Amino acid sequence: MKNKNHNISYRPEIDGLRAIAVLAVIAYHAPEITFHNFSLFKGGYLGVDIFFVISGYLITSIISKEIKETGNFSFKNFYQRRIRRIIPVLFALILVTYFFSIFFLLPSNLVDFSKSSLSTLGFSSNFYFYFLNLDYSQFSGLKKPLLHTWSLSIEEQFYIFYPVLLILLIKQFQKNLTLIFWFIFLTSFFIASIQTEVDQILSFYSLHSRIWEFSIGALASIYFNKKIFNFSNFTKNIITLSGVSLIIASLLLIDHNYKHPSYYTLIPVIGTFLIIIFSSKTSFVTKILSSKIFVWIGLISYSLYMWHYPIFAYADLIQFLEGDIFNKSILTILIFIGLIFLISIFSYFFIEKPFRNKSFSFNKVSAILAGILILNIGLNFYSIKLNGEIYSENVKLETIKKNTMVDEDCKFFSNKKDSFFLSDSKNKRFSNCKEKYKKFVLIIGDSHAGNIFNAISKSADHQFILGLIKDGCRPTRYKECQFEGAKAFISKEIKHIKEIIITQKGSFFLTNTGNPNNENFTLARKLPILKNEIQETVNYLKTVNKIFPVIFIGPHIEPNITLSRKNIKTLLGGELNQFEKNLNLDLIKVDEYLEKIMNDNDIRYISKINQLKFNFKKDYIVQNKITFSDVGHWSDFGEYYFGNKLIENEYLRDLRKGEQKR
């Protein structure tokens, strides 16, 4: 590269590191990659952290070199290079995924997609996904085709503030620059660690919790360019081998059950730091990372990262809508990965390279990008205005599968971890409802508890019903969920409580016999019963029971039927026999075990299985309506249908009697 452009010397091993990072991320998002029931690359999401370190190194090196050579820095040239590098592929991605989304996203999901598109265009999708309370590790994220842009938004936010900060530090504190960056690193890491304990989702999506990763990249730049470590080639070999070992170990052994970002994240970050500083042309690791295949993958890594996630997402969505047209074998996954590479190669040669070519004037680049930006904004606002109701087939499908949370008058819920109903609007609503109705029914749990909240809200005469509902949350995950906060809320509001009901998805009490990374794949939930999981749940219920008598509602039979267009047509045509094998009848054993252990611990228990007496051929389709919205949740109609049966239980019957006292 030419020095007059103030570019840093090309280091092929950096592209090699990019290759490792992007391959790890792709492997993490690819479904069902296992070896002898061991999930490979379960820490693949850490590839993003490697990217952050590399960005800190490169941007610091570029800015420092230009200031050193010229005594000044051109913000104009810097941001033009960033725009040429990032924006063309991003805008193309949003435009292409929009047209796929029209056909493969249900109207409500299309609205979500358009909102995420607009936030991505505004470099703020990380905030958008945080406010959705979206857990990146959950496979439900594949219904958000632009979820992966959260990291790009963090990079873009870094590019906005960092040049100004670095220039100030270089000009005013040059002698203490290394010390300052160590201070920034340690402070940010300390903040991130605390933030992760308090609110892991906020920490995951926030720039302030990632500054330490960019900072260690900056330190790598300082140390590498000063060349203060005059070690032998043998020592450098040992250090770089240690670095790559740390990276590989983290990708293979760390999974989403570890706190992140946290001290576990230090493992790949330090590994990357060591490789950047101590890499030399003679070291074994450098030779591997500088090999043609690694460099080639590194060169197209941006396109690979940008296109891989929507491709996996739409493959999953097509499966969801159209039925089992893909066999999720290793061969099928490899075919999709091959498709990702083909599209990324096209993207690199026909989008990235032309826009980065200096002979293509920036005025023309700006004009083209402005046109695509306006088109993207217009299309996505149009979708939001129409409530996503563009493709009639998807409108019909959503009507059949519709499931919405009740939110009316004094029947409402919170999906927060704590500090429930404290926003101005909900706090006033909560106070008014207490004044009006005195006592409320409180329902706590996951999305299946959301079904119970809706079902009781629709079936009971009682008018004051509250839910503490957080998807994926159950008592055994109380630290990251609402259950600790719920105890404090119960103690505070005890005189206003009529009943407390707790429930969760029943199949989580069964062993996961499938991919350990995909705990929500309920077809893989089989006997034996997870007795430790049940005991931990009972322990939590006992602590609540000491404050206020609680009711625990057991599982219902989960049909495990994917409601694709094809399957819905078959089901409504009356052909149910072929689906009967999907029913998870192991939940009957779970119900029996739960009933016994709850009775032994003086906890009131409602057997949903006994109360509903679910008959697949009679109760799955009623009045030509499907009572489920997916593999295990009730539909809007199902909540009404099953709720009317559930409310007749002896513990709930009182909620239906007469008019509520005021």
C-alpha positions as CSV (number, residue, x, y, z in Angstrom):
1,M,0.0,0.0,0.0
2,K,1.2,3.5,-0.8
3,N,2.5,5.5,2.1
4,K,1.2,8.8,0.6
5,N,-2.3,7.6,1.4
6,H,-1.2,7.1,5.0
7,N,-2.3,3.5,4.9
8,I,-0.6,1.1,7.4
9,S,1.5,-1.7,6.1
10,Y,-0.6,-4.7,5.1
11,R,-0.5,-7.6,7.5
12,P,-2.0,-10.7,5.9
13,E,-2.3,-12.5,9.3
14,I,-4.9,-9.9,10.3
15,D,-7.1,-11.1,7.4
16,G,-6.4,-14.6,8.7
17,L,-7.8,-13.5,12.1
18,R,-10.8,-12.1,10.4
19,A,-11.3,-15.4,8.7
20,I,-11.3,-17.3,12.0
21,A,-13.7,-14.8,13.5
22,V,-16.3,-14.9,10.6
23,L,-16.1,-18.7,10.2
24,A,-16.8,-19.1,13.9
25,V,-19.8,-16.8,13.7
26,I,-21.2,-18.6,10.7
27,A,-20.7,-22.0,12.4
28,Y,-22.4,-20.7,15.5
29,H,-25.5,-19.6,13.6
30,A,-25.6,-22.7,11.4
31,P,-28.1,-25.1,13.0
32,E,-27.4,-28.6,14.4
33,I,-23.6,-28.7,13.8
34,T,-22.7,-31.4,16.3
35,F,-20.1,-34.2,16.6
36,H,-21.0,-37.2,18.8
37,N,-23.6,-35.0,20.5
38,F,-21.0,-32.3,21.1
39,S,-22.0,-28.9,19.7
40,L,-19.2,-27.5,17.7
41,F,-18.3,-23.8,17.8
42,K,-20.8,-23.1,20.6
43,G,-18.7,-20.1,21.4
44,G,-18.7,-18.9,17.8
45,Y,-20.5,-15.7,18.8
46,L,-17.1,-14.7,20.3
47,G,-15.9,-14.1,16.7
48,V,-17.5,-10.7,17.0
49,D,-15.3,-9.8,20.0
50,I,-12.3,-10.7,17.8
51,F,-13.6,-8.3,15.2
52,F,-13.8,-5.5,17.8
53,V,-10.2,-6.0,18.9
54,I,-9.1,-6.0,15.2
55,S,-11.0,-2.7,14.6
56,G,-9.4,-1.1,17.6
57,Y,-6.0,-2.1,16.3
58,L,-6.6,-0.9,12.7
59,I,-8.3,2.4,13.4
60,T,-5.7,3.3,16.0
61,S,-2.9,2.4,13.6
62,I,-4.4,4.4,10.7
63,I,-5.0,7.5,12.7
64,S,-1.7,7.4,14.5
65,K,0.3,6.9,11.3
66,E,-1.4,9.8,9.5
67,I,-0.8,12.2,12.5
68,K,2.8,11.0,12.7
69,E,3.5,11.6,9.0
70,T,1.6,14.8,8.5
71,G,1.0,16.3,11.9
72,N,-2.7,16.4,11.1
73,F,-5.7,14.2,10.4
74,S,-8.3,14.3,7.6
75,F,-11.7,13.5,9.0
76,K,-13.1,13.8,5.5
77,N,-10.8,11.1,4.1
78,F,-11.4,8.9,7.1
79,Y,-15.2,8.9,6.9
80,Q,-15.2,8.6,3.1
81,R,-13.1,5.4,3.5
82,R,-15.5,4.1,6.2
83,I,-18.5,4.9,4.0
84,R,-17.0,3.2,1.0
85,R,-16.1,0.2,3.1
86,I,-19.4,-0.3,5.1
87,I,-22.4,1.4,3.6
88,P,-22.8,-0.1,0.1
89,V,-23.1,-3.7,1.3
90,L,-25.3,-2.7,4.2
91,F,-27.7,-0.8,2.0
92,A,-27.8,-3.6,-0.6
93,L,-28.5,-6.1,2.2
94,I,-31.4,-4.2,3.6
95,L,-32.9,-3.7,0.2
96,V,-32.6,-7.4,-0.8
97,T,-33.8,-8.7,2.6
98,Y,-36.8,-6.4,2.4
99,F,-38.2,-8.1,-0.7
100,F,-37.6,-11.5,0.8
101,S,-39.3,-10.4,4.0
102,I,-42.5,-9.4,2.2
103,F,-43.0,-13.1,1.2
104,F,-41.5,-14.9,4.2
105,L,-42.4,-12.8,7.2
106,L,-45.8,-12.6,8.7
107,P,-47.3,-9.1,8.9
108,S,-46.3,-8.4,12.5
109,N,-42.8,-9.8,11.8
110,L,-42.5,-7.6,8.7
111,V,-43.3,-4.5,10.8
112,D,-40.6,-5.6,13.2
113,F,-38.2,-6.1,10.3
114,S,-38.9,-2.7,8.9
115,K,-38.3,-1.1,12.3
116,S,-35.0,-3.0,12.6
117,S,-34.1,-1.8,9.1
118,L,-34.7,1.8,9.9
119,S,-32.7,1.5,13.2
120,T,-29.9,-0.2,11.2
121,L,-29.9,2.7,8.7
122,G,-29.6,5.0,11.7
123,F,-26.6,3.1,13.2
124,S,-28.7,2.2,16.2
125,S,-30.0,-1.4,15.8
126,N,-28.1,-2.4,18.9
127,F,-30.5,-0.1,20.9
128,Y,-33.5,-1.4,19.0
129,F,-32.8,-5.0,19.8
130,Y,-32.1,-4.2,23.4
131,F,-35.4,-2.4,23.8
132,L,-37.0,-5.5,22.3
133,N,-35.4,-7.4,25.2
134,L,-34.1,-9.8,22.5
135,D,-31.6,-12.5,23.8
136,Y,-29.1,-13.0,21.0
137,S,-28.4,-16.6,22.2
138,Q,-32.0,-17.7,21.7
139,F,-32.8,-19.3,18.3
140,S,-36.0,-17.2,18.0
141,G,-33.6,-14.5,16.9
142,L,-33.5,-16.1,13.5
143,K,-37.0,-14.5,12.9
144,K,-35.1,-11.2,13.0
145,P,-33.0,-11.3,9.8
146,L,-31.1,-8.2,10.7
147,L,-30.3,-9.1,14.3
148,H,-26.6,-9.5,13.4
149,T,-26.3,-5.8,12.6
150,W,-26.2,-4.9,16.3
151,S,-22.4,-5.4,16.1
152,L,-22.1,-3.2,13.0
153,S,-24.0,-0.4,14.8
154,I,-21.5,-0.6,17.7
155,E,-18.6,-0.4,15.2
156,E,-20.2,2.6,13.5
157,Q,-20.8,4.4,16.9
158,F,-17.1,3.7,17.7
159,Y,-16.0,5.2,14.4
160,I,-18.0,8.4,15.2
161,F,-16.5,9.3,18.6
162,Y,-13.1,7.5,18.6
163,P,-11.1,9.6,16.0
164,V,-11.8,12.7,18.0
165,L,-10.8,11.1,21.3
166,L,-7.6,9.5,19.9
167,I,-6.4,12.7,18.2
168,L,-7.0,14.6,21.5
169,L,-5.0,12.0,23.4
170,I,-2.1,11.9,20.9
171,K,-1.8,15.7,20.8
172,Q,-2.2,16.3,24.5
173,F,-1.1,13.1,26.3
174,Q,1.3,11.4,23.9
175,K,3.8,10.4,26.7
176,N,1.0,8.8,28.8
177,L,-0.9,7.3,25.9
178,T,-0.3,3.6,26.8
179,L,-1.2,4.2,30.5
180,I,-4.4,6.0,29.5
181,F,-5.5,3.2,27.2
182,W,-4.8,0.7,30.0
183,F,-7.0,2.8,32.3
184,I,-9.8,2.9,29.6
185,F,-9.5,-0.8,29.2
186,L,-9.7,-1.6,32.9
187,T,-12.5,0.9,33.6
188,S,-14.6,-0.3,30.7
189,F,-14.0,-3.9,31.5
190,F,-15.0,-3.3,35.1
191,I,-18.2,-1.5,34.0
192,A,-19.0,-4.3,31.6
193,S,-18.6,-7.0,34.2
194,I,-20.9,-5.2,36.6
195,Q,-23.4,-4.4,33.9
196,T,-23.5,-8.0,32.8
197,E,-24.4,-9.1,36.3
198,V,-27.2,-6.5,36.5
199,D,-28.6,-6.6,32.9
200,Q,-26.8,-9.0,30.6
201,I,-28.8,-8.0,27.5
202,L,-28.0,-4.3,28.0
203,S,-24.4,-5.1,28.5
204,F,-24.3,-7.3,25.4
205,Y,-25.7,-4.7,23.1
206,S,-24.0,-1.6,24.5
207,L,-20.9,0.3,23.2
208,H,-19.8,1.2,26.7
209,S,-19.6,-2.5,27.6
210,R,-17.4,-3.1,24.5
211,I,-15.0,-0.2,24.7
212,W,-12.4,-2.4,26.5
213,E,-12.2,-4.7,23.5
214,F,-11.5,-1.8,21.1
215,S,-9.1,-0.4,23.7
216,I,-7.0,-3.6,23.9
217,G,-6.9,-3.4,20.1
218,A,-5.6,0.2,20.5
219,L,-2.9,-1.1,22.9
220,A,-2.0,-3.8,20.4
221,S,-1.4,-1.1,17.9
222,I,0.8,0.9,20.3
223,Y,2.9,-2.0,21.4
224,F,3.3,-3.4,17.8
225,N,4.4,-0.1,16.3
226,K,6.8,0.7,19.1
227,K,8.3,-2.8,18.8
228,I,9.3,-2.8,22.5
229,F,9.2,-6.5,22.8
230,N,12.4,-7.8,21.4
231,F,11.8,-11.5,21.9
232,S,13.4,-14.4,20.0
233,N,11.5,-16.1,17.2
234,F,11.1,-19.1,19.4
235,T,9.4,-17.0,22.2
236,K,7.2,-15.3,19.6
237,N,6.1,-18.7,18.3
238,I,5.2,-19.9,21.8
239,I,3.2,-16.7,22.5
240,T,1.3,-16.7,19.2
241,L,0.6,-20.4,19.6
242,S,-0.8,-19.6,23.1
243,G,-2.9,-16.8,21.5
244,V,-4.5,-19.0,18.9
245,S,-5.0,-21.7,21.5
246,L,-7.0,-19.3,23.6
247,I,-9.1,-18.3,20.7
248,I,-9.8,-21.9,19.6
249,A,-10.5,-23.1,23.2
250,S,-13.0,-20.2,23.7
251,L,-14.8,-21.0,20.4
252,L,-15.2,-24.7,21.3
253,L,-15.8,-24.6,25.0
254,I,-17.6,-21.4,26.0
255,D,-21.3,-21.2,25.3
256,H,-24.2,-18.9,25.9
257,N,-24.6,-20.2,29.4
258,Y,-21.5,-18.2,30.4
259,K,-21.9,-14.6,31.2
260,H,-21.0,-12.3,28.3
261,P,-19.3,-9.9,28.0
262,S,-17.4,-10.9,31.2
263,Y,-14.0,-12.2,32.3
264,Y,-14.7,-15.3,30.1
265,T,-14.7,-12.9,27.1
266,L,-11.1,-12.0,28.0
267,I,-9.9,-15.4,26.7
268,P,-10.4,-14.8,22.9
269,V,-9.7,-11.1,23.4
270,I,-6.3,-11.7,25.0
271,G,-5.6,-14.4,22.4
272,T,-6.2,-11.9,19.6
273,F,-4.1,-9.3,21.4
274,L,-1.1,-11.6,21.7
275,I,-1.3,-12.6,18.0
276,I,-1.4,-9.0,16.8
277,I,1.6,-8.0,18.9
278,F,3.9,-11.0,18.6
279,S,3.1,-12.1,15.1
280,S,6.2,-12.3,12.8
281,K,6.9,-13.6,9.4
282,T,8.8,-16.6,10.7
283,S,6.2,-17.7,13.3
284,F,4.1,-20.8,12.6
285,V,0.8,-19.1,13.4
286,T,1.6,-16.2,11.1
287,K,2.3,-18.5,8.3
288,I,-1.0,-20.3,8.8
289,L,-3.0,-17.2,9.1
290,S,-1.2,-15.7,6.1
291,S,-2.0,-18.6,3.9
292,K,-4.0,-18.0,0.8
293,I,-7.2,-19.6,2.0
294,F,-7.3,-17.7,5.3
295,V,-6.4,-14.4,3.6
296,W,-9.0,-14.9,0.9
297,I,-11.7,-15.7,3.5
298,G,-10.6,-12.7,5.5
299,L,-10.8,-10.4,2.5
300,I,-14.5,-11.3,2.0
301,S,-15.2,-11.6,5.7
302,Y,-17.4,-8.4,5.8
303,S,-19.7,-9.7,3.1
304,L,-19.7,-13.2,4.7
305,Y,-20.8,-11.6,8.0
306,M,-23.4,-9.5,6.5
307,W,-25.1,-12.1,4.2
308,H,-24.8,-15.3,6.3
309,Y,-27.4,-14.4,9.0
310,P,-30.3,-13.4,6.7
311,I,-29.6,-16.6,4.6
312,F,-29.9,-18.8,7.7
313,A,-32.9,-16.8,8.8
314,Y,-34.8,-17.1,5.6
315,A,-34.0,-20.8,5.4
316,D,-35.5,-21.2,8.8
317,L,-38.5,-19.0,7.9
318,I,-39.2,-20.9,4.7
319,Q,-39.1,-24.1,6.7
320,F,-41.5,-22.5,9.1
321,L,-43.9,-21.3,6.4
322,E,-43.7,-24.0,3.8
323,G,-43.0,-27.1,5.8
324,D,-40.1,-29.6,5.9
325,I,-38.7,-28.9,2.5
326,F,-35.1,-28.9,3.9
327,N,-33.5,-31.9,5.5
328,K,-31.3,-30.3,8.2
329,S,-28.4,-32.7,7.6
330,I,-24.8,-31.7,7.5
331,L,-24.9,-31.9,3.7
332,T,-27.8,-29.4,3.6
333,I,-26.1,-27.1,6.0
334,L,-22.9,-27.2,3.9
335,I,-25.0,-26.4,0.8
336,F,-26.3,-23.3,2.6
337,I,-22.8,-22.3,3.7
338,G,-21.7,-22.8,0.0
339,L,-24.6,-20.4,-1.0
340,I,-23.4,-17.9,1.6
341,F,-19.9,-18.0,0.1
342,L,-21.2,-17.6,-3.5
343,I,-23.3,-14.6,-2.5
344,S,-20.5,-13.1,-0.5
345,I,-18.0,-13.5,-3.3
346,F,-20.4,-11.7,-5.7
347,S,-20.9,-9.0,-3.0
348,Y,-17.2,-8.6,-2.6
349,F,-16.4,-8.3,-6.3
350,F,-19.5,-6.4,-7.5
351,I,-20.4,-4.2,-4.5
352,E,-17.4,-3.9,-2.1
353,K,-14.5,-3.5,-4.6
354,P,-16.2,-1.1,-7.1
355,F,-17.3,1.3,-4.3
356,R,-13.9,1.2,-2.7
357,N,-12.1,1.9,-6.0
358,K,-10.8,5.5,-5.7
359,S,-11.4,6.0,-9.5
360,F,-15.1,5.8,-8.7
361,S,-15.6,9.4,-7.5
362,F,-17.1,9.9,-4.0
363,N,-19.7,12.2,-5.5
364,K,-21.0,9.4,-7.6
365,V,-20.8,7.0,-4.6
366,S,-22.8,9.5,-2.5
367,A,-25.5,9.9,-5.1
368,I,-26.0,6.2,-5.5
369,L,-26.1,5.6,-1.8
370,A,-28.4,8.5,-1.2
371,G,-30.8,7.0,-3.8
372,I,-30.7,3.5,-2.2
373,L,-31.1,5.1,1.3
374,I,-34.3,7.0,0.3
375,L,-35.6,3.8,-1.3
376,N,-34.9,1.8,1.8
377,I,-36.5,4.3,4.1
378,G,-39.6,4.7,1.8
379,L,-40.2,0.9,1.5
380,N,-39.9,0.3,5.2
381,F,-42.1,3.2,6.3
382,Y,-44.6,1.9,3.7
383,S,-44.6,-1.6,5.4
384,I,-45.1,0.0,8.8
385,K,-47.9,2.1,7.6
386,L,-49.7,-1.0,6.2
387,N,-49.0,-2.9,9.4
388,G,-47.1,-5.4,7.3
389,E,-50.2,-6.5,5.4
390,I,-48.7,-6.6,1.9
391,Y,-48.7,-10.3,0.9
392,S,-52.3,-11.7,1.3
393,E,-51.2,-15.3,1.9
394,N,-49.2,-14.2,5.0
395,V,-52.1,-12.0,6.2
396,K,-54.3,-15.1,6.1
397,L,-51.7,-17.3,7.8
398,E,-51.2,-14.8,10.7
399,T,-54.9,-14.6,11.3
400,I,-55.0,-18.4,11.8
401,K,-51.9,-18.4,14.1
402,K,-52.4,-15.1,15.8
403,N,-51.4,-14.8,19.5
404,T,-51.4,-11.4,21.1
405,M,-50.9,-10.5,24.8
406,V,-54.0,-9.1,26.5
407,D,-53.5,-5.4,27.4
408,E,-56.8,-3.7,28.3
409,D,-58.1,-1.7,31.3
410,C,-56.8,-3.5,34.4
411,K,-55.5,-6.6,32.6
412,F,-51.9,-5.9,31.6
413,F,-48.3,-7.3,32.1
414,S,-44.7,-6.4,32.4
415,N,-41.8,-8.1,30.6
416,K,-39.1,-6.5,32.8
417,K,-36.7,-8.3,35.2
418,D,-37.7,-6.0,38.1
419,S,-39.1,-2.5,38.7
420,F,-42.5,-3.7,37.4
421,F,-45.2,-1.1,36.4
422,L,-43.0,1.8,37.4
423,S,-43.2,3.7,34.1
424,D,-45.4,6.8,34.3
425,S,-48.2,5.4,32.3
426,K,-48.3,1.9,33.9
427,N,-47.7,3.2,37.4
428,K,-50.8,5.4,37.1
429,R,-52.7,2.6,35.6
430,F,-51.6,0.2,38.4
431,S,-52.6,2.7,41.1
432,N,-56.0,3.4,39.6
433,C,-56.7,-0.3,39.2
434,K,-55.8,-0.9,42.9
435,E,-58.1,1.9,43.9
436,K,-60.9,0.5,41.7
437,Y,-60.6,-3.3,42.2
438,K,-58.5,-3.6,45.4
439,K,-57.0,-7.1,44.7
440,F,-55.3,-8.6,41.7
441,V,-54.4,-12.0,40.3
442,L,-50.7,-12.2,39.6
443,I,-49.4,-14.6,37.0
444,I,-45.6,-15.2,36.7
445,G,-43.5,-17.1,34.2
446,D,-42.4,-17.6,30.6
447,S,-44.4,-17.4,27.3
448,H,-46.5,-20.4,28.5
449,A,-47.4,-18.3,31.5
450,G,-48.3,-15.6,29.0
451,N,-50.8,-18.1,27.6
452,I,-52.3,-18.6,31.1
453,F,-52.4,-14.8,31.7
454,N,-54.3,-14.4,28.4
455,A,-56.6,-17.4,29.0
456,I,-57.6,-16.3,32.5
457,S,-58.0,-12.7,31.4
458,K,-60.4,-13.9,28.7
459,S,-62.3,-16.4,30.8
460,A,-62.5,-14.9,34.3
461,D,-64.9,-12.3,35.6
462,H,-62.2,-10.9,37.8
463,Q,-61.1,-7.6,36.2
464,F,-57.7,-7.0,37.8
465,I,-55.1,-9.4,36.4
466,L,-51.4,-8.7,36.2
467,G,-48.6,-10.7,34.5
468,L,-44.9,-10.8,35.1
469,I,-44.1,-12.5,31.8
470,K,-40.7,-12.8,30.3
471,D,-40.0,-15.2,27.4
472,G,-37.7,-18.1,28.2
473,C,-37.8,-17.4,31.9
474,R,-38.4,-20.1,34.5
475,P,-37.6,-20.3,38.2
476,T,-34.3,-22.2,37.6
477,R,-33.1,-19.1,35.7
478,Y,-34.1,-16.6,38.4
479,K,-30.9,-14.6,38.3
480,E,-31.4,-13.3,34.8
481,C,-35.2,-13.4,35.0
482,Q,-38.0,-11.8,36.9
483,F,-38.4,-14.2,39.8
484,E,-36.3,-12.4,42.4
485,G,-38.0,-9.1,41.5
486,A,-41.3,-10.9,41.7
487,K,-40.7,-11.9,45.4
488,A,-40.0,-8.3,46.3
489,F,-43.1,-7.1,44.4
490,I,-45.3,-9.7,46.2
491,S,-44.0,-8.6,49.6
492,K,-44.7,-5.0,48.8
493,E,-48.2,-5.6,47.3
494,I,-49.3,-8.5,49.5
495,K,-52.5,-6.8,50.8
496,H,-53.6,-6.3,47.2
497,I,-53.1,-9.9,46.0
498,K,-55.9,-12.3,45.5
499,E,-54.0,-15.2,43.9
500,I,-50.5,-15.9,42.6
501,I,-50.1,-18.4,39.8
502,I,-46.8,-19.6,38.5
503,T,-46.2,-21.8,35.5
504,Q,-43.7,-22.6,32.7
505,K,-43.2,-24.6,29.6
506,G,-43.5,-28.2,30.6
507,S,-41.0,-29.8,28.3
508,F,-38.2,-28.0,30.0
509,F,-38.6,-30.6,32.7
510,L,-37.5,-33.2,30.2
511,T,-34.1,-34.1,29.0
512,N,-32.8,-32.3,25.8
513,T,-31.8,-35.2,23.6
514,G,-30.9,-32.9,20.6
515,N,-28.5,-30.0,20.0
516,P,-27.5,-28.6,23.4
517,N,-27.3,-25.1,21.8
518,N,-31.0,-25.3,20.9
519,E,-32.9,-25.8,24.1
520,N,-36.2,-24.7,22.5
521,F,-36.4,-27.6,20.0
522,T,-39.2,-29.4,21.9
523,L,-39.3,-32.4,19.7
524,A,-36.0,-33.4,21.3
525,R,-37.3,-33.1,24.9
526,K,-37.8,-36.6,26.1
527,L,-37.8,-38.8,29.3
528,P,-36.1,-39.0,31.7
529,I,-37.5,-36.2,33.8
530,L,-35.0,-33.6,35.0
531,K,-35.7,-34.1,38.7
532,N,-33.1,-31.5,39.7
533,E,-34.8,-28.9,37.5
534,I,-38.1,-29.7,39.3
535,Q,-36.5,-29.6,42.7
536,E,-35.0,-26.1,42.0
537,T,-38.5,-25.0,40.9
538,V,-40.1,-26.4,44.0
539,N,-37.4,-24.6,46.2
540,Y,-38.4,-21.3,44.6
541,L,-42.1,-21.9,45.0
542,K,-41.6,-22.7,48.7
543,T,-39.9,-19.3,49.2
544,V,-42.9,-17.6,47.5
545,N,-45.3,-19.8,49.5
546,K,-43.9,-18.4,52.7
547,I,-44.9,-14.9,51.6
548,F,-48.3,-15.8,49.9
549,P,-49.9,-19.2,49.0
550,V,-49.0,-19.9,45.4
551,I,-50.7,-22.1,42.7
552,F,-48.4,-23.9,40.3
553,I,-50.0,-24.9,36.9
554,G,-48.5,-28.0,35.3
555,P,-47.8,-28.7,31.6
556,H,-50.2,-29.3,28.7
557,I,-49.6,-31.7,25.9
558,E,-47.3,-30.0,23.4
559,P,-48.3,-31.0,19.9
560,N,-45.0,-30.1,18.3
561,I,-46.6,-29.4,14.9
562,T,-44.9,-26.7,12.7
563,L,-47.7,-24.6,11.4
564,S,-46.5,-24.1,7.9
565,R,-48.8,-23.2,5.0
566,K,-48.6,-26.9,3.9
567,N,-49.4,-28.3,7.4
568,I,-52.3,-25.8,8.0
569,K,-53.9,-26.8,4.8
570,T,-53.6,-30.5,5.7
571,L,-54.9,-30.0,9.2
572,L,-57.9,-27.9,8.2
573,G,-58.6,-30.6,5.6
574,G,-59.2,-32.9,8.5
575,E,-56.1,-35.1,8.0
576,L,-54.8,-35.2,11.5
577,N,-53.5,-38.8,11.8
578,Q,-50.1,-38.1,10.4
579,F,-49.4,-35.5,13.1
580,E,-50.4,-37.6,16.1
581,K,-46.9,-39.0,16.4
582,N,-45.6,-35.5,17.2
583,L,-47.4,-35.2,20.5
584,N,-45.1,-35.1,23.5
585,L,-46.9,-37.6,25.7
586,D,-43.9,-37.8,28.0
587,L,-45.4,-34.7,29.6
588,I,-48.0,-37.0,31.2
589,K,-45.2,-38.5,33.4
590,V,-43.9,-35.0,34.1
591,D,-47.4,-34.0,35.2
592,E,-47.8,-37.0,37.5
593,Y,-44.4,-36.3,39.1
594,L,-45.1,-32.6,39.6
595,E,-48.4,-33.3,41.2
596,K,-46.8,-35.6,43.7
597,I,-43.9,-33.4,44.6
598,M,-46.1,-30.3,44.9
599,N,-48.6,-32.1,47.2
600,D,-45.6,-33.3,49.3
601,N,-44.5,-29.6,49.7
602,D,-48.0,-28.2,50.4
603,I,-48.0,-26.2,47.1
604,R,-51.4,-26.0,45.4
605,Y,-51.2,-27.7,42.0
606,I,-53.4,-27.6,38.9
607,S,-52.9,-30.5,36.5
608,K,-53.7,-28.9,33.1
609,I,-53.6,-32.3,31.5
610,N,-56.4,-33.6,33.8
611,Q,-58.3,-30.4,33.7
612,L,-58.3,-30.0,29.9
613,K,-58.5,-33.7,29.0
614,F,-56.9,-32.8,25.7
615,N,-58.0,-35.0,22.8
616,F,-55.9,-34.2,19.8
617,K,-58.6,-35.0,17.2
618,K,-61.3,-33.1,19.0
619,D,-59.4,-30.2,20.6
620,Y,-56.6,-29.3,18.1
621,I,-59.1,-27.9,15.6
622,V,-62.4,-26.5,16.9
623,Q,-65.0,-24.7,14.7
624,N,-62.4,-24.9,11.9
625,K,-59.9,-22.9,14.0
626,I,-56.5,-24.2,15.2
627,T,-56.1,-23.9,19.0
628,F,-52.3,-23.6,18.8
629,S,-50.2,-20.8,17.3
630,D,-47.0,-22.9,17.0
631,V,-45.4,-26.1,18.3
632,G,-46.6,-25.5,21.9
633,H,-48.3,-22.2,22.5
634,W,-52.1,-21.6,22.3
635,S,-53.5,-19.3,19.7
636,D,-55.8,-16.4,20.6
637,F,-58.8,-18.8,20.0
638,G,-57.0,-21.6,21.9
639,E,-56.6,-19.3,25.0
640,Y,-60.3,-18.7,25.0
641,Y,-61.2,-22.3,24.3
642,F,-58.8,-23.9,26.9
643,G,-59.3,-21.0,29.3
644,N,-63.0,-21.7,29.7
645,K,-62.0,-25.3,30.7
646,L,-59.2,-24.3,33.0
647,I,-61.2,-21.7,34.9
648,E,-63.5,-24.5,36.2
649,N,-60.7,-25.9,38.3
650,E,-61.4,-25.7,42.1
651,Y,-58.6,-23.2,42.7
652,L,-59.7,-20.9,39.9
653,R,-63.4,-21.2,40.0
654,D,-63.8,-18.3,42.4
655,L,-62.4,-15.9,39.8
656,R,-65.5,-16.6,37.7
657,K,-68.2,-16.2,40.3
658,G,-70.4,-13.2,40.1
659,E,-69.4,-9.6,39.7
660,Q,-66.1,-8.5,41.3
661,K,-66.4,-6.6,44.5
662,R,-65.2,-3.0,44.5
